[in-house]
Amino acid sequence: MDVSEIVDRKSYEAWLGALPKERRRESAVALATRAALRAFPFWAAEMPADWARKGDLTVLPLSRSLLIPAVAVKMPTAELRNAADSITAAASGETFAAAAAAYAVYAATGAAATASYAPYASVASYAAYAAADSVSATAASAAAFWAVLRADCTAILAGGDILHRPLWPEGPAPDELQRAWTTGRTWMEAAPGHAFWIRWYDAILAGRPLTHDWDSHWQLMYNIALIDPKDWGEGKEPDAIRVAGIIADLCKPYALKLTQSNEAVEQNPETGLLRLVPVAPLEEGFHLYIRRKLTKALRVFGNHPGNEHTAIIPELALLRDAIADADNLPVELFDACTSVTTRVAARIREGSLPPKDKDPLVADFLKHLREAGAEIFSEDEETQKALARRQKVAPSDALQNESEAVRKVAEVIAEHAEPGPLSQIGETAAKVLDPAASAEEQHTLRFKFVSRLLRGMGALGWSYLDSAAKTAGKATGTAGVGAVIDAATLQITTPYFQAAYRAILQFLGIG
């Protein structure tokens, strides 16, 4: 049967039933899940309604019901099947969106658990039917639904992974679905505990991994799917808030991995203060060579640049500070080279410095910087990896959403740090939180700031899931890094830490 003949539930079921037996279950589950996901905005749009508010409903039960079958395609474990058993009843509901999710869950786990029951095609077709009815308010919407379903079927025949494809790959979603998502998303943005599910669904719509690579994405989804059913509760607002905290903690390893910049925050055992250290420093001879090259760049203008070069004084100060503070931090040294070069180029464009082709001093200064930056990049593999990670994260103003908390946490870290980049993180916070600053122009600085903020928070002994009292007790009851910050300060700042961490996850696009 040709894919083009799929026009309704009966023809769709026939096509699924004709697939090779070894491919039938996985294909049916993936298709059923995708069908149910397309109907999700209609459930989200119901959340502001009186009936939903009277019941204190959230998107939590349906989100979980849609998450599990998708993960089951990738990791069909017994633990996941047990998790699905606990949500089959919760997945069903009065809306077609909820019914579609229920069928997807059953296709993923219920049918698989019974060897004698194998009509995956039938179960998946019910999911498609329920989802289609959700989006078929008009003939055009119905046609769009079946068209995108046929596109998924075609991709399966071509050997593609449809769970990695945009949800509506053939074009925009039907108008009424887009309106529903706008309504639902607006409610979710204001509802406690829903931030993760907005980014989760946005990633599904775009066909991109939430953690910026598919392996870690599915592992995170698996970990979320296995959250204790008792924590999911009935899906009311307190449950959503509790699950949001658990998910945030599960996201922490991915946030740390994504922001690796070949540096760590540790407590200096001699001073008791925090400091920034390289994870894999440059080879000592090469490190000294780079510092000599940067020092040569400083000497080009001497201690007092002439009148025609006074505009470069801030850049000379920036480079001087980098040489003094960066020590053997490869990425920091590389960034100093690129940052100063970019700033000098901007001054040339604005006319406050002469062009390099007309001024040998400017040309010589830029030459030393560019050579040093290029050599660090070519010689240091960790710098290459760090820059690649940075490029995976899109420029964002998410930190401004919790500007007070971000600023407060930066100040706490600075108060407990040795002289150097960490002690200046408060001043850096003012720059990255400047509402007039461009997200694109500030991206490098913001990414580096987020990386240090996240590691500084960890070095202070703070954990997302710990209450202020519990965390404070941990800080006073243990030696080492956890004792850097006193219990009273930690108890006061824990709410700020929580808010700042949420902003970090939003900046990274994963929480």
C-alpha positions in Angstrom: 0.0 0.0 0.0 1.4 3.4 -1.0 1.7 6.2 1.6 -0.3 8.5 -0.7 -3.4 6.3 -0.1 -3.5 7.2 3.7 -6.4 9.5 3.9 -8.3 8.3 7.0 -8.1 6.0 10.0 -8.9 2.9 8.1 -6.3 3.4 5.4 -3.7 4.5 8.0 -4.3 1.3 10.0 -4.0 -0.8 6.9 -0.6 0.8 6.0 0.7 0.3 9.6 -0.5 -3.3 9.5 1.4 -3.9 6.3 4.8 -2.9 7.8 7.3 -5.7 8.4 6.6 -7.2 11.8 10.0 -6.2 13.3 9.4 -2.5 12.5 5.7 -2.4 13.3 5.8 -1.6 17.0 8.4 1.1 17.0 6.9 2.8 14.0 3.4 2.6 15.4 4.5 4.0 18.8 6.5 6.9 17.2 3.6 7.8 14.9 1.0 7.6 17.7 3.2 9.8 19.9 3.7 12.3 17.2 0.0 12.4 16.5 -0.8 13.0 20.1 1.9 15.6 20.4 0.2 17.6 17.6 -2.9 17.8 19.7 -1.1 18.9 22.9 -1.7 22.7 22.4 -5.5 22.1 22.6 -5.1 20.7 26.1 -2.8 23.5 27.1 -5.3 26.0 25.8 -7.9 24.6 28.1 -5.9 25.4 31.2 -7.2 28.9 31.7 -10.9 27.7 31.4 -13.0 27.8 34.5 -13.5 24.0 34.6 -9.7 23.5 34.6 -9.1 26.1 37.2 -11.8 24.7 39.5 -9.9 21.4 39.4 -6.5 23.1 39.8 -5.4 21.2 36.6 -2.0 21.6 34.9 -0.4 20.2 31.8 1.6 17.8 34.0 -0.4 14.6 33.5 -0.7 15.0 29.7 3.0 16.0 29.4 4.1 12.9 31.2 1.7 10.8 29.1 3.3 12.1 26.0 6.9 11.9 27.3 6.8 8.2 28.2 5.9 6.7 24.8 8.5 8.8 23.0 11.2 7.6 25.4 9.8 4.0 25.1 10.7 4.0 21.4 14.4 4.7 22.4 14.6 2.9 25.7 11.9 0.2 26.0 12.9 -0.9 29.5 10.9 -2.7 32.2 11.3 0.4 34.4 9.7 2.5 31.8 6.9 0.1 31.3 6.2 0.2 35.0 6.1 4.0 34.8 3.6 3.8 32.0 1.4 1.5 34.0 1.0 4.3 36.6 -0.2 6.8 34.0 -2.5 4.9 31.7 -5.6 6.1 33.7 -4.2 9.6 34.1 -3.6 9.9 30.3 -7.2 9.4 29.5 -9.6 12.4 29.8 -12.4 14.3 28.3 -10.4 15.8 25.5 -9.2 14.2 22.3 -5.7 15.4 23.1 -5.8 13.3 26.3 -7.3 10.4 24.5 -4.6 10.5 21.9 -2.0 10.4 24.6 -3.6 7.4 26.3 -3.5 5.5 23.0 0.1 6.4 22.5 1.0 5.1 26.0 -0.9 1.9 25.3 0.8 1.4 22.0 4.2 1.9 23.7 3.8 -0.3 26.7 0.4 -2.0 27.1 0.4 -3.9 23.9 4.1 -4.7 24.3 3.5 -6.3 27.6 1.1 -8.8 26.2 2.7 -11.2 23.8 -0.7 -12.4 22.5 -1.9 -8.9 21.8 -0.1 -7.3 18.8 -2.4 -5.0 16.9 -0.1 -2.0 17.3 -1.6 -0.6 14.1 -5.0 -0.5 15.6 -3.9 1.2 18.8 -1.8 3.8 16.8 -4.7 4.5 14.5 -6.9 5.3 17.4 -4.2 7.8 18.6 -4.1 9.4 15.1 -8.0 9.4 15.0 -8.2 11.2 18.4 -5.5 13.7 17.5 -7.0 14.3 14.1 -10.3 15.1 15.6 -8.5 17.7 17.8 -7.1 19.6 14.9 -9.8 19.1 12.3 -12.1 22.0 13.1 -11.9 22.8 9.4 -11.4 20.7 6.3 -8.1 22.5 5.7 -6.9 21.4 9.2 -7.9 17.8 8.6 -6.0 17.8 5.3 -2.9 19.3 7.0 -3.0 16.6 9.7 -3.2 13.7 7.3 -0.5 15.4 5.1 2.0 15.6 7.9 1.1 12.1 9.0 1.9 10.8 5.5 5.2 12.8 5.6 6.1 10.9 8.8 5.2 7.6 7.1 7.4 8.4 4.1 10.3 9.3 6.5 9.9 6.0 8.2 10.1 4.1 4.9 13.3 6.1 4.1 14.8 5.0 7.3 14.5 8.3 9.1 14.0 8.9 12.8 10.7 10.8 12.9 11.1 11.7 16.6 14.0 13.9 15.5 11.9 15.7 12.8 10.0 19.0 13.3 6.5 18.2 14.4 5.0 19.9 11.3 7.8 19.4 8.8 5.7 20.2 5.7 4.9 23.7 6.8 3.3 25.7 9.7 0.7 24.1 11.9 -3.0 24.8 11.3 -4.0 28.3 12.4 -6.3 27.1 15.1 -3.5 25.0 16.6 -1.1 27.9 16.5 -3.7 30.0 18.3 -4.3 27.3 20.9 -0.5 27.1 21.6 -0.3 30.8 22.0 -3.2 30.7 24.6 -1.8 27.6 26.3 1.8 28.9 26.4 0.7 32.3 27.8 -1.0 30.5 30.7 2.0 28.2 31.2 4.4 31.1 31.3 2.6 32.5 34.3 1.8 29.1 36.0 4.4 27.9 38.5 6.2 24.7 37.5 5.6 24.9 33.7 8.8 26.5 32.4 10.4 23.2 31.5 7.3 21.9 29.6 7.3 25.0 27.4 10.9 24.5 26.3 10.2 20.7 26.0 7.3 21.3 23.5 9.1 24.1 21.7 12.0 21.7 21.1 9.6 19.0 19.8 8.0 21.6 17.4 11.5 22.4 16.1 12.8 18.9 16.0 15.8 19.6 18.0 17.3 18.0 21.1 16.7 19.9 24.4 20.2 19.3 25.6 21.8 20.1 22.2 22.6 16.5 21.3 20.2 13.5 20.9 22.0 11.0 23.1 21.9 13.2 26.2 18.4 14.4 25.3 17.0 11.0 25.5 18.9 10.1 28.6 17.4 13.2 30.3 13.9 12.4 29.0 14.4 8.8 30.4 15.4 10.2 33.8 12.4 12.5 33.9 10.1 9.6 32.8 11.3 7.6 35.8 10.5 10.3 38.4 8.6 8.5 41.2 4.8 8.5 40.5 4.2 9.8 44.0 6.1 13.0 43.0 4.0 13.4 39.9 0.9 13.1 42.2 -2.4 14.1 40.7 -0.9 16.7 38.4 -2.1 19.7 40.4 -0.1 22.9 40.9 1.8 21.7 44.0 2.8 18.6 42.0 3.9 20.7 39.0 6.1 22.8 41.3 7.6 19.7 43.0 8.3 18.0 39.7 9.8 21.2 38.3 12.4 21.2 41.1 13.2 17.5 40.5 13.6 18.2 36.7 15.8 21.2 37.4 18.1 19.0 39.5 18.2 16.3 36.8 19.2 19.0 34.3 22.2 20.1 36.4 24.7 17.6 34.9 23.7 18.6 31.4 24.0 22.3 32.3 27.5 21.7 33.7 28.6 19.7 30.7 27.2 22.2 28.2 29.0 25.1 29.9 32.4 23.4 30.3 35.1 26.0 29.5 38.1 24.2 30.7 38.0 25.8 34.1 36.7 24.9 37.5 35.8 26.7 40.7 37.5 25.4 43.8 38.2 26.5 47.3 41.8 27.4 48.0 42.7 25.4 51.1 45.2 28.1 52.2 42.8 31.0 52.1 39.4 29.3 52.3 38.3 31.4 49.3 37.1 30.4 45.9 39.3 30.6 42.9 39.2 29.8 39.2 41.5 27.0 38.0 42.1 25.3 34.7 40.9 21.8 34.3 43.5 21.0 31.6 46.1 23.9 31.6 48.3 24.8 28.6 51.7 23.2 28.5 53.9 25.4 30.6 56.3 26.4 27.9 53.5 27.2 25.5 51.6 29.1 28.2 54.7 31.3 28.9 55.1 31.8 25.1 51.5 33.1 24.8 51.9 35.5 27.8 55.1 36.9 26.3 53.3 37.5 23.0 50.5 39.3 24.8 53.0 41.3 26.7 54.7 42.3 23.4 51.3 43.6 22.2 51.1 45.8 25.4 54.5 47.2 24.8 53.6 48.4 21.3 52.1 51.6 22.7 54.2 51.8 25.8 52.9 53.2 29.1 51.5 56.4 27.5 49.9 56.1 24.0 50.1 59.2 21.9 47.1 61.5 21.3 46.1 59.7 18.2 45.9 56.4 20.2 44.3 57.5 23.5 41.1 55.7 22.5 42.9 52.3 22.9 43.6 52.8 26.6 40.6 50.8 27.8 41.6 47.9 25.6 45.2 48.0 26.9 43.8 47.9 30.4 41.6 44.9 29.5 44.5 43.1 28.1 46.7 43.9 31.1 44.1 42.6 33.4 43.8 39.4 31.4 47.5 38.8 31.6 47.5 39.3 35.3 44.3 37.4 36.2 43.9 34.7 33.6 47.0 32.8 34.7 46.9 29.5 32.8 43.2 29.6 31.8 43.3 28.8 28.0 39.8 29.9 27.1 40.1 33.1 29.1 43.3 34.0 27.3 41.8 33.2 23.9 38.7 35.3 24.7 40.9 38.2 25.8 42.6 38.1 22.4 39.3 38.1 20.5 37.6 40.6 22.7 40.3 43.2 22.5 40.7 42.6 18.7 36.9 43.1 18.3 36.9 46.3 20.4 39.8 47.8 18.6 38.1 47.1 15.2 35.0 48.8 16.5 37.1 51.9 17.4 38.6 52.0 14.0 35.2 51.9 12.4 33.9 54.7 14.6 37.0 56.8 13.7 38.6 57.1 17.2 41.6 55.0 16.1 43.5 55.1 12.8 43.0 52.1 10.4 45.7 49.4 10.7 46.7 49.8 7.1 47.6 53.4 7.8 49.1 53.0 11.3 51.9 50.5 12.0 51.4 50.5 15.7 47.7 49.5 15.5 48.7 46.9 12.9 51.5 45.5 15.1 49.2 45.4 18.1 46.5 43.5 16.3 49.0 41.1 14.7 50.3 40.0 18.1 46.7 39.4 19.5 45.5 37.5 16.4 48.5 35.3 16.3 48.2 34.5 20.1 44.5 33.7 19.7 45.0 31.6 16.7 47.8 29.6 18.3 45.8 28.9 21.4 42.9 27.7 19.3 45.1 25.5 17.1 47.2 24.0 19.9 44.6 23.5 22.6 41.9 21.0 21.9 40.0 21.9 25.1 39.6 25.5 23.8 38.2 24.2 20.6 35.6 22.0 22.4 34.7 24.9 24.7 34.0 27.2 21.8 32.0 24.6 20.0 29.8 24.2 23.1 29.3 27.9 23.3 28.1 28.0 19.7 25.4 25.4 20.5 23.7 27.9 22.8 21.6 30.6 21.1 22.0 34.2 22.3 19.4 34.9 24.9 18.2 37.6 27.3 16.9 34.9 29.7 19.1 36.1 32.6 17.2 39.4 32.7 14.1 37.4 33.7 15.7 36.9 37.2 18.0 39.9 37.2 17.8 40.6 40.9 18.6 37.0 41.8 21.4 36.7 39.3 23.0 39.9 40.6 22.6 38.8 44.2 24.2 35.4 43.6 27.1 36.9 41.7 27.7 39.3 44.6 27.8 36.4 47.0 30.3 34.5 44.9 32.5 37.6 44.5 32.5 38.1 48.3 33.9 34.6 48.8 36.4 34.7 46.0 40.1 35.5 45.7 41.2 38.4 43.6 40.7 37.6 39.9 37.9 36.8 37.5 35.6 35.4 40.2 36.0 38.4 42.5 34.9 40.6 39.5 31.8 38.5 38.7 29.6 41.2 40.3 30.8 43.8 37.8 30.3 41.2 35.1 26.7 40.7 36.2 26.0 44.4 35.7 27.3 44.1 32.1 25.4 41.0 31.2 22.2 42.3 32.8 22.3 45.6 31.0 18.8 45.8 29.3 20.2 47.8 26.5 22.9 45.3 25.6 22.6 43.1 22.5 22.2 39.4 23.2 24.3 38.6 20.1 27.1 41.0 21.0 27.0 39.9 24.7 26.8 36.2 24.0 30.4 35.2 24.8 30.4 37.2 28.0 27.0 35.9 29.1 28.0 32.3 28.4 31.2 32.6 30.4 29.3 34.3 33.2 26.7 31.5 33.3 29.4 28.9 33.4 31.1 30.6 36.4 27.9 31.4 38.1 26.8 27.8 37.9 30.1 26.4 39.2 30.4 29.1 41.9 26.9 28.1 43.2 28.1 24.5 43.3 31.3 25.4 45.1 29.3 27.3 47.7 27.6 24.0 48.6 24.1 24.9 47.2 21.7 22.3 45.8 18.5 23.0 44.0 16.5 20.4 45.9 17.7 21.4 49.3 15.6 23.7 51.4 17.4 26.7 52.8 17.5 25.2 56.3 18.8 21.8 55.0 21.4 23.5 52.9 22.5 25.8 55.7 22.8 22.8 58.0 25.0 21.0 55.4 27.2 24.1 55.1 27.8 24.3 58.8 28.1 20.6 59.4 30.7 19.8 56.9 34.3 20.9 56.3 35.7 21.9 52.9 33.9 23.7 50.1 30.5 23.5 51.7 31.8 25.6 54.6 32.8 28.5 52.4 29.6 30.4 53.0 28.1 30.7 56.5 24.7 29.1 57.3 22.9 32.4 57.8 23.9 33.8 54.5 23.1 30.6 52.7 19.7 30.4 54.2 18.9 34.0 53.1 20.2 33.5 49.6 18.8 30.1 48.8 15.6 31.6 47.1 18.0 33.8 45.0 20.0 30.7 44.1 16.9 28.9 43.0 15.7 31.8 40.8 19.2 32.3 39.3 19.5 28.6 38.5 16.1 28.7 36.7 17.4 31.6 34.7 20.6 29.7 33.8 18.6 26.7 32.5 16.4 29.1 30.5 19.6 30.7 29.1 20.9 27.3 28.0 17.5 26.3 26.7 17.3 23.0 28.6 15.3 23.5 31.8 
